[in-house]
Amino acid sequence: MNISGYQNKTFDRLFESSLSETDSLHRLSLFSDMEKLLKRDVPVLLLTTEQSVYHIRNTNVNGFRINFTIEDYSQIWLEKHDENPL
């Protein structure tokens, strides 16, 4: 379920392939490729469950803080890096 609104046709294709892939090494490779796309395209990922909240942020995202009651994005900025994660 994609509630984030993230759109990437390559990611979608890899994800669909991963759902039916029975070879665990190939499935791991698909997940790795999906992760590279997310690292390139998405500044911050919030991963939540009923008990825990995790976040993964790109190294060029600065000032990100988690406030568990109100999301405040007013102090976030991006810096351009020359590196390419792909």
C-alpha positions in Angstrom: 0.0 0.0 0.0 1.5 3.3 -1.1 0.1 6.0 1.2 3.0 8.4 0.6 2.2 9.2 -3.0 5.7 8.3 -4.2 5.7 7.7 -7.9 8.4 6.0 -9.8 7.7 3.5 -12.6 11.0 1.7 -12.1 10.4 1.3 -8.4 6.8 0.0 -9.1 8.2 -2.5 -11.6 10.8 -3.8 -9.2 8.3 -3.9 -6.4 5.8 -5.9 -8.5 8.6 -8.3 -9.5 9.6 -8.8 -5.8 6.1 -9.9 -4.9 6.3 -13.1 -7.0 10.1 -13.7 -6.9 10.9 -17.0 -5.3 14.7 -16.8 -5.4 15.7 -15.1 -2.2 19.0 -13.7 -3.6 17.3 -12.2 -6.6 14.5 -10.8 -4.4 17.2 -9.2 -2.2 18.8 -7.7 -5.3 15.4 -6.2 -6.2 15.0 -4.7 -2.7 18.5 -3.3 -2.9 17.6 -1.6 -6.3 14.4 -0.2 -4.8 16.3 1.2 -1.8 18.8 2.9 -4.1 15.9 4.6 -5.9 14.4 5.7 -2.6 17.7 7.1 -1.3 18.0 9.1 -4.5 14.5 10.4 -4.8 13.1 10.7 -1.2 14.6 13.1 1.3 13.1 11.4 4.4 11.2 8.2 5.0 9.1 7.8 8.1 8.6 4.1 9.0 6.0 3.6 11.7 4.2 0.8 13.4 1.8 0.9 16.3 4.7 0.6 18.8 7.7 2.3 17.1 8.6 5.2 14.8 11.8 5.1 12.7 13.1 7.6 10.2 15.7 7.2 7.5 17.1 10.5 6.0 19.3 11.3 3.1 22.6 12.9 4.1 21.7 16.1 2.4 18.6 16.7 4.6 19.5 18.9 7.5 17.5 20.1 10.5 15.1 17.2 10.6 13.6 16.6 14.1 10.8 14.3 15.2 8.2 15.8 17.4 5.7 13.0 18.3 2.8 15.3 18.6 3.1 17.9 15.7 5.1 17.6 12.5 7.2 20.7 12.1 9.1 21.0 8.7 10.0 24.7 9.1 13.6 24.0 9.9 14.4 21.5 7.2 16.8 22.3 4.3 18.6 20.3 1.5 22.2 20.5 0.5 23.4 19.3 -2.9 26.0 16.6 -2.8 28.0 15.5 -5.8 27.7 11.8 -5.0 25.3 9.6 -6.9 23.8 6.7 -4.9 23.1 4.6 -8.0 
